[in-house]
């Protein structure tokens, strides 16, 4: 049976689990519990345990491809992990964090990798090569696309805050604002496009929400990076399916002993409850 489109999956998962929380799966071998480090499938074993412990407390999982692809055999473990998520938590969509950015036939292969090889429900992309770096992914009309817009790293100011001097937008429009405006219009042909906006910039988050009132926003930076959960909800919430708040290290490394999965569940529960407390209306 075919899976529903990404937006539908996301809305259903948020309602079912009463959660805006996405758990990022970024397994760093040196930070894994000691009992797992020498296992040949340590990346999978660690992440699968986190998934099993948190699947009823999240609205999405977000594995970061680099943490798998950097290690011999890691990509096979990533394939296995996504299959595991589909088996044990079919109600929870998977956002593959790869930040791909290329054009033409190369972009088509990246799309095939994400959606056919790994079976991801959504993918992060860099839109800074323009529309032809995004359009190949539209061949998968039910899959979600999260375009980098206003990222949480300090170096994002180098480009994203630059004012544009052309006639294609309002005077003084900044680059991240142009991305948000395009994503809400011609870059959203199937209603599955979203934006990545960092939690550490709540004013810009509110501006992106103004420009893209109905798009899902993937917001990293809550937890270890210091983003304020309540400020994120106030700036970005526009109803079920419109806000996905990611936490990675604050959840997956909440414990380092044999009870690491239980510690991750407790951390996920606490973050979910903090986000829900900031909502004006219950999920």
ZILINJO-V386133 format. One record per run of one state. SS is the DSSP state (A for helix, B for strand, O for the rest). FROM is the first residue (numbers start at 1). LEN is the number of residues. If there is no record, write none. Layout:
ss->SS from->FROM len->LEN
ss->SS from->FROM len->LEN
//
This chain:
ss->O from->1 len->5
ss->A from->6 len->12
ss->O from->18 len->3
ss->B from->21 len->5
ss->O from->26 len->3
ss->A from->29 len->3
ss->O from->32 len->10
ss->A from->42 len->13
ss->O from->55 len->5
ss->B from->60 len->5
ss->O from->65 len->1
ss->A from->66 len->4
ss->O from->70 len->4
ss->A from->74 len->15
ss->O from->89 len->4
ss->B from->93 len->8
ss->O from->101 len->3
ss->A from->104 len->14
ss->O from->118 len->4
ss->B from->122 len->4
ss->O from->126 len->5
ss->A from->131 len->3
ss->O from->134 len->1
ss->A from->135 len->5
ss->O from->140 len->4
ss->B from->144 len->7
ss->O from->151 len->3
ss->A from->154 len->7
ss->O from->161 len->2
ss->B from->163 len->1
ss->O from->164 len->10
ss->B from->174 len->1
ss->A from->175 len->9
ss->O from->184 len->9
ss->B from->193 len->5
ss->O from->198 len->4
ss->A from->202 len->10
ss->O from->212 len->4
ss->B from->216 len->4
ss->O from->220 len->2
ss->B from->222 len->1
ss->O from->223 len->4
ss->B from->227 len->1
ss->O from->228 len->1
ss->A from->229 len->8
ss->O from->237 len->6
ss->B from->243 len->5
ss->O from->248 len->1
ss->A from->249 len->4
ss->O from->253 len->7
ss->A from->260 len->18
ss->O from->278 len->6
//
